[in-house]
Amino acid sequence: MRLRGTRRWHAPEWCHTSITLNEAKLQDTYSFGLVVLWAITNDKKLLKLLDTKGNVMAYVQEQLPSMTSDLNCFFQCTLAIDSTKRCSNLSELLQFLVHPM
Protein backbone atom coordinates (compact mmCIF):
# COMPACT_ATOMS: atom_id res chain seq x y z
CA MET A 1 0.00 0.00 0.00
CA ARG A 2 1.38 3.41 -0.89
CA LEU A 3 0.43 6.49 1.11
CA ARG A 4 0.29 10.04 -0.12
CA GLY A 5 -0.55 13.26 1.58
CA THR A 6 0.88 16.13 3.52
CA ARG A 7 3.88 15.10 5.58
CA ARG A 8 3.01 17.09 8.71
CA TRP A 9 -0.11 14.97 9.25
CA HIS A 10 1.69 11.63 8.93
CA ALA A 11 2.39 9.30 11.84
CA PRO A 12 5.96 9.30 13.22
CA GLU A 13 6.69 5.85 11.76
CA TRP A 14 5.54 6.87 8.27
CA CYS A 15 7.96 5.97 5.49
CA HIS A 16 8.00 5.65 1.72
CA THR A 17 7.99 1.85 1.73
CA SER A 18 5.01 -0.46 1.44
CA ILE A 19 3.04 -1.19 4.61
CA THR A 20 0.32 -3.61 5.67
CA LEU A 21 -3.33 -2.66 5.89
CA ASN A 22 -3.20 -2.79 9.71
CA GLU A 23 -0.15 -0.50 9.77
CA ALA A 24 -2.00 1.92 7.49
CA LYS A 25 -5.00 1.93 9.85
CA LEU A 26 -2.77 2.75 12.81
CA GLN A 27 -1.14 5.57 10.88
CA ASP A 28 -4.58 6.87 9.89
CA THR A 29 -5.54 6.78 13.57
CA TYR A 30 -2.61 9.07 14.37
CA SER A 31 -3.55 11.47 11.56
CA PHE A 32 -7.17 11.49 12.76
CA GLY A 33 -5.99 12.42 16.26
CA LEU A 34 -3.98 15.30 14.81
CA VAL A 35 -6.96 16.58 12.82
CA VAL A 36 -9.18 16.49 15.93
CA LEU A 37 -6.47 18.30 17.92
CA TRP A 38 -6.22 20.94 15.20
CA ALA A 39 -10.02 21.35 15.13
CA ILE A 40 -10.08 21.85 18.91
CA THR A 41 -7.13 24.21 19.21
CA ASN A 42 -6.87 25.90 15.79
CA ASP A 43 -3.38 26.88 16.92
CA LYS A 44 -0.60 27.74 14.46
CA LYS A 45 1.92 26.59 17.08
CA LEU A 46 0.62 23.06 16.47
CA LEU A 47 1.47 23.33 12.77
CA LYS A 48 5.01 24.47 13.58
CA LEU A 49 5.33 21.61 16.07
CA LEU A 50 4.22 19.11 13.43
CA ASP A 51 6.71 20.52 10.92
CA THR A 52 9.55 19.95 13.40
CA LYS A 53 8.27 16.53 14.59
CA GLY A 54 7.92 17.83 18.15
CA ASN A 55 6.26 16.09 21.09
CA VAL A 56 2.54 16.23 20.31
CA MET A 57 1.37 14.71 23.62
CA ALA A 58 3.33 17.35 25.58
CA TYR A 59 1.55 19.96 23.47
CA VAL A 60 -1.81 18.35 24.27
CA GLN A 61 -1.12 18.41 28.02
CA GLU A 62 0.03 22.05 27.82
CA GLN A 63 -2.79 23.36 25.63
CA LEU A 64 -5.64 21.34 27.13
CA PRO A 65 -4.74 20.95 30.81
CA SER A 66 -8.36 20.69 31.94
CA MET A 67 -9.57 18.30 29.24
CA THR A 68 -12.05 15.64 30.17
CA SER A 69 -10.88 12.11 30.85
CA ASP A 70 -12.63 10.96 27.65
CA LEU A 71 -10.74 13.49 25.57
CA ASN A 72 -7.50 12.54 27.28
CA CYS A 73 -8.18 8.86 26.50
CA PHE A 74 -8.91 9.77 22.88
CA PHE A 75 -5.55 11.50 22.47
CA GLN A 76 -3.72 8.70 24.31
CA CYS A 77 -5.32 6.19 21.90
CA THR A 78 -4.62 8.18 18.75
CA LEU A 79 -1.38 10.08 19.30
CA ALA A 80 0.77 7.41 20.93
CA ILE A 81 4.26 7.37 19.43
CA ASP A 82 4.27 3.58 19.71
CA SER A 83 1.81 2.55 16.99
CA THR A 84 0.99 -0.72 18.80
CA LYS A 85 -0.63 1.37 21.56
CA ARG A 86 -3.04 3.09 19.17
CA CYS A 87 -6.64 2.04 18.71
CA SER A 88 -7.74 1.56 15.11
CA ASN A 89 -11.41 0.94 15.92
CA LEU A 90 -13.15 4.12 14.74
CA SER A 91 -16.39 3.47 16.62
CA GLU A 92 -14.45 3.15 19.90
CA LEU A 93 -12.56 6.38 19.20
CA LEU A 94 -15.75 8.26 18.34
CA GLN A 95 -17.27 7.22 21.68
CA PHE A 96 -14.55 9.24 23.42
CA LEU A 97 -15.58 12.29 21.40
CA VAL A 98 -19.37 12.02 21.66
CA HIS A 99 -19.58 10.99 25.30
CA PRO A 100 -21.39 13.68 27.34
CA MET A 101 -18.89 15.94 29.06
ABEGO torsion letter per residue (X at the ends): XBBBEBAAABBAABBABBBBAAAAAAAAAAAAAAAAAAAAAGBAAAAAAAAAGBBAAAAAAAABAABBAAAAAAAAAAABABAAABBABAAAAAAAAABBX
